[in-house]
Amino acid sequence: MSDTAIVGGSWPMSVRSPGKFIVFGEHAVVHGAPELLVAIDLHLQVGVATAPEFQLNREPMARSANPYLARGLERFWPSGAPVAITTSSRIPRAAGLGSSAAFVAALGAAFGSASGGVARDALAQSSFEVERGAQGAGSPGDTSAVVAGGCVALNSPSGTLLWETTVGDARWTVRRVSDPRWVWVVAYSGLPRSTATAVQRVGHRLAEPDGPELLQRFREVATAGIGAWIREERTEVGRLMQENQRLLAEVGVSNPRLEALISAVAPVAEGAKITGAGCGGSIAVLPQPGREAEAVRRLARAGAVALAVRPSTRGVDVVGSG
Ligand code: MEV
């Protein structure tokens, strides 16, 4: 279902996109390593309608304040006819849970649908270019996950090929992998973060003499993790998440607040780690079976916004048109 195209529609239109979390491989994926992501049932909704002047949430639109919007309109709506855009979202912003990818993909789906429809591989490519242009760095992981829905693996030999995404000489494969149907917990630390700054920090760290060896360890953990995921080895997935977290700390994107959240949930978790850029943002937790509510309680007591989430099988799509 999620691999089908976004079909043609007309204004006013409503589009819904899932958010995402990352099980293995953030940061290293920017440098070509494997990554595993899950689209989740926290959604962002965008409405688009014709209007006499450009509006965002019923105010005159200030594009310069939002580079994702500015670049999205430039790319997806070259006709430039005025439109009114409304947004509502349950995905915390700048929290590592895919809010900017969801926003960009929803814009692309809305304008692609109004222009006669758009294939998902093309939407994944253009959404990535817009997101990367707006933030100045990054991989197509987040945009691929929200466009495809479900569980996706980048740069992995396992799974069914969905598409390839490129920028310059860099190329990432995106594959569909099965969903073991576990319930997850995500917890936002309350510290917003900048993806570009964190990606830059890791880039510098990986340029040090031991960088190639570190990147190789990221690769090994993600490759083993994706294998364990496909075999539905829950305990092993959790153990490898912990190992991935140690590597993320080594490249400088963990901090005491995130480590405190990870410690708070550890007694009821198979594994817990940063999801996304780190330096703030959120953690993703694989709870022990049946301990989801307790994981949420522990994280809330530690001051996080904690939510139990499930994979969203549906990627970005038009939910109302005409
Ligand atoms: C951000 O969610 C994940 C990073 O790997 C950046 C990216 O892949 O675009 C840190």
Boltz pocket constraint, residues with backbone or C-beta under 6 A from the ligand:
constraints:
  - pocket:
      binder: B
      contacts: [[A, 25], [A, 26], [A, 27], [A, 28], [A, 29], [A, 30], [A, 96], [A, 137], [A, 138], [A, 139], [A, 140], [A, 141], [A, 142], [A, 195], [A, 199], [A, 275], [A, 276], [A, 277], [A, 278]]
      max_distance: 6.0
